[in-house]
Every structure is written in structure tokens, then in C-alpha cells.
Amino acid sequence: MNIQSVKGTRDFYPEDMARRNFIADLWKKVSIRNGFVEYDGPIFEYLAMYQQKSGDEIASQLFAFEDRGGRMLAIRPEITPTLARMVNQRINALPKPIKWFSVPRLCRAERPQKGRLREFFQWNIDIIGEDSVLADAEVILTAVDYLREVGLTSNDIKVKISSRKLLAAILRGIGVPEEKLNSVYVILDKFTKLPADTFSSLLTEQVGSELAGQIIEFMGKSFNNLLTTTKQNKEIEDALAELANCRHCLEEMGIGNYCVFDQSIVRGLAYYTGIVFEIHDIQGDLRAICGGGRYDNLLHDFGGPKVSATGMGMGDCVLEILLREKGLLDKNISANSCDYFIIPINYSYFDASISLTAKLRQKGFKSIFSYKTAGFKRDESPVLSKLLKEASAVGAAKCIIIGDEYQTGQLVVKNMTDGSQQNIAEKDFFDGLRQQR
């Protein structure tokens, strides 16, 4: 029976694992330098927790199951509900603001397509307990910090920023009923994804043609146009002031050239309450690289106090596609998979070669010997060119050749990049390693 991997999942062979580790390790590095600390939770939770956040229909989009105790569980499709649960359990003991990050493995039971798989990894960062839009700006800064480090510039990506608070105020101001807001958000989230006539038709079905026309007019306005032409009330004024303050912070943080105001960014989920954003590739061929925003009601919705929060998630699937297309993924992964490849010229130096390898590993250097050397006969010398070829195949930066020079305490060190080599006393060689570390 020929068993294949499950559709929508991935096998990570060593070269794939190197790319995955590059993406995830840098997520962690950037999180830590921006002041976030790592957390994680269980791979499955009670199904009711996700239903509480997204409604009963979410069950069909998850890998849900009944355990032997009759409890309905689900493999986590996201980690934000787990975050809310964990913070609520210790809300009074945790110093504010809470700045946490996580890189969980997630699963969603949906149709696989480009940039969207059933199993994936996602970088999440969240700031809880801070009302200021400075926290929203810092979340955006951290995301851009990562994307800049992997080599993406403002010519490659744009941060599209909007405000659910502003949108809600505008919709209420023109007369959209409160009970219609969430269904309208879902439609508005498709503004750039649907043909104009289809979008208009869906919106008209919800609010009628007159209100639909006013909403579409609003969706086409620039930020400066909104400031000068929108009929003001306190709710609208506050939302516009928040956006202006956020833009100012992003300018001061040095990433204003990455950011644009775009009210088509709605983020269809109901729990967003303030500034929202998505990061897209300039060409627009891919799904959003990441997205997030302010969700000031989520902890309260999970039984905790009303505490402000903002955050974002960045999945690895779209990111990897973009980095490949830009030629940045393999460029960022070191070609050298080991520091030293040890070669004895004959059987009499075999023991010295494995001893030297062990010493190098003890000092923190990636070192490899060839298993072929274990099969040398006492009167046999290996074909050096074959072992050098093996060293090249494993990506060795240097080879250490142990031959007759070793009897006088000398090692032959060959640079695999330029082919140069030098004789060096073993003591001097290890003294040099201490200086490298």
C-alpha cells in the first residue's frame, strides 16, 4: 500500500526544514528584540472555546473530535482564544502591558489552495493591557522589522491600515442598523476580492441601494478626504484622531514609507474594535502576508475583565511563497551545513580523525567525518578526491586533512570555498577556535 501525505499538509525534508527553521527562528529573534516573550498552549482545546469566539458554524472548519470521555475537542486553528484563556486565568498576577509571542502549529479543515493549507505555522504577537495606539504601531513595527530583515522593502510590500472604530461610526452615522454591522463587515472585507457589481449587489441585499451607495462612496475616499468631507461626530473624530496618531508613530518609527491608509481593510472577524491592518505584496498576487488589529472585547468575551488588546498573525505559507518569488529564501540560508569535514589519509589516522571531530563538536563547531573511513583496510589509502567531493556535498566550509604532518602536531586545513590550504599546529588551531568563539 502506497501511503501519501494528507492533502494540505507538508513533509519537511532536511532542505525544507532548513527553510522552515530560518523563517521561525527569525520570528523568535525579532519578537525578543522588540520586547516580546514566548508562550504556547495545548495543540487541542475544547470545541466550545472556538464556538464562543466564532459561532457554532466554526465546527465545520476545524478538525473536531469527541474524546473517550465524551468531551468535544478541536485541534487549534488559531492561538488567540488560548491566549485569552491563559491571560484570564492569571489576569491579576501578570504585569501590564503583557507582550507575548508564539509560533504555534495550527490546523484548519478547509480546501487547500495557494498560500492556504490545512496545517501551517503562524507567528502571533499580542500586546494586552495598553490602550494607546502606540501599541498598535508597535505591533506593525515588529511585523515590518521582520520583513525588512528578510530583505523585503517598501517596493515589495505595503502595510494597509484602517479602523473598525471609524467604519462602525460611519455606518451608524448613515443609518445602518446595529444588528446589521457584523454582516456588513463580512461583505466589506471582500471589497477588493469581488467584481464591483457583485460587491454592490451583496451590499444592497443587506442594507438597500441608498445605503449601499453611500458605503461604496466612503470606501473610495482617501484619509485626507475623510478628514475634510466626512460629517463629524465625536465617535468619528476620535477614530480619525487615533488613525492620525498611529500614522505619526509609524513615521517616527521610520516605517511610514511602508504604510498606507486603506479602508478596504476590514478584517471580517467580529471581535476587532479599533485599528486594523494587513500587509500585502505590492503586486497583489498573493493573500495577505499577515493581518491583525485591536480587539478590546476578546478577554471579556471569554469570561475575563474588559482589557484592551492588539496583535497580529503571520502565517508561513504565503510568506514562503513571496520569499521564493523574490529569491530571498535560499539566499538567507547558509550554504554551509557544517564547519569542518575531517579526512584521515589512511587507516592509521582514523582514530585521530574521530577524536578531532569529537573535540570540535565539544567546542560548538559542526563537524563531520566520513563513515567510509571506518572501512579502511590497514594498507589502504582513500581516494582523497572522493572524500573532498563528499565534503562538498554536505556543504563543508573547511576540511581538516590528517596525514603524516600529524605526527609532528600539524593539521592541514583546506578552505572549500577558494581551494586554499595551510599547515597549522594543532595547538594553534584550537587556540584560534577559542578566539572565534
PyMOL commands that set and color helices and strands:
alter all, ss='L'
color gray80, all
select helices_A, chain A and resi 14-33+47-54+56-61+80-89+133-149+164-174+178-188+196-207+209-219+223-229+234-252+256-258+298-301+316-325+330-332+347-362+371-375+384-393+404-408+426-436
alter helices_A, ss='H'
color red, helices_A
select strands_A, chain A and resi 37-38+44-46+64-66+72-75+98-102+105-107+119-128+157-163+259-261+275-281+290-294+309-315+338-344+367-369+396-402+410-415+421-425
alter strands_A, ss='S'
color yellow, strands_A
deselect
rebuild
show_as cartoon
